[in-house]
Amino acid sequence: MPTQDPTHPEEASFTQLDDTDAEAKQLLSKSQTSIGTPAANGFSSAPTQETYANEGDNNETLQQNLADPLTKKSLSPQPQERQDRRENSSSEGDMRRSPVRWCMLLMACFFMVGNCFCYDNPGPLETQLQTQFHMDSTAFSLLYTVYSIPNMLLPIVGGIFLDRIGIRSGLLLFCVVLTFGQFVFMLGGYQGSYNLMLLGRIIFGMGGECMGVAQSSIISVWFKGKELSFALGLNLSMSRLGSVANANLLPSVYDSQGLGAALLVGFVICLFSLANAFGLVYLDKKAEQTNPNAEKAGVAEDEKFKLSDLYQFNASFWLLTVSCVLTYGTIYPFIQNASDMLQTKYHFDKITAGFLFGVPYLISAVTSPFLGLLIDKVGKRAFLLCLSSSVLILAFASSMMMPECNQCYNQVYPLVFTGLGYSVYAAAIWGSIPYVVAPSTVGTAFGITTAIQNIGLVFAPTLVGLIKDQTKHIDHGFFYVNVFFVLVNLFALLINMNLYYIDVYYNQGVLDRVAHDKQAPSKEEQASKGANSEETLSLLSDK
């Protein structure tokens, strides 16, 4: 292509015109040869679709150059332009790019509500359950512990299993398992059988964790780019609202109808989620039939667990994993025991205690989508991890120092601080992992982190229950529970500060990068390659 001489622009323009006409004639000659005489190129059969596509590109370029040769910067379309044209033509008639996708998103949101609603069924009923079954805090904590037992392994093998049976089949299967688990849990409530309730929680856990993987895999096919972030953020908010609804509904139903009826509400909501699962599968299958060439939902290679990847993980990844176990091991037990604390220490009635129990989840529902977008804009993930640990220390320390009183709303402040620290930490921790591991190990990294997190959640609730039972003579057991939470989060803060130091001085501050920073090290590119894994497991692990 001739370059324009700045000292003689007119001559350069005429030279460019002559060269353009010459190249246009060559293109015309080639086009006539390929269309008119296919045998001349050594083919005796009709041209293939690929040949017609190439001829169409050449003819389109020829017409554009002949129309205005002086203003053309290039004689042929750029590769990206050709790719965009072909993608646009392939997406024509694709139901996944039509307004139907918003109906699909609504069903995807309702699909996860049953999981989050029923996960915290025991929480707002702690005092009632302890009275009805004459159980101590340790026995109550087992209702949460047994949920995490199968999930010490399922996050690792779940992706492999979904590959074997298919995403749509897996989505239905795990939702059926979850619904059956809630059914068994409900039967235990009607029959007054603590052991049957434990069995139901184990079955419920076997379905709950992997539902998010299957659901997010389908969402990532229906939505792209900024729409994907919005879709997953909206889904997370709806899930949190399920936890809020649980906190507000169950105490009232328990008071009027009993335990079985309260758990029946959760079972009905699980059936509603199952109906939405069938709707999701129907729409996704219909979309695949209308456009067989469209992308299919599945677990990407980057999302699969590989044992050999363990040797590639650096210190930053293991620090993130330890931080995750320590922090979630205090947030969840604090929320799970909040209703009992509000009733025994602050003498709130069951209904008000249930409402306040949902405050951290309500804050998370409102702030989570915006925090994810904010972190993409400003980066500073390691700093935000330190900040969230500091906020949680403030929350637990303030709860520890507050004296016993009658319906004092001062306890709302620790709940609000817990909700804020929880939201910031969740947005920062899961968004950090793709930045510190290789692209091919993203799935393994998330699987390991989630599995170890659940190992922590097996022991943390039981340990908190033991502390409460052994120290009931002091502040109803909550003083030393809060001391435990403060100490654990101080250790987590030290871990996060160490992570910040290593990131700044040894990893070129990769966790401080913004999502669109093109000057970031090669690990920055891992965020886009591991985006689906990140969003999948953030939903999976962030109940």
Summary of the structure (lengths in Angstrom):
residues: 543
radius of gyration: 28.8
end to end distance: 58.5
largest distance: 97.5
contacts: 1934
relative contact order: 0.11
helix: 82%
strand: 0%
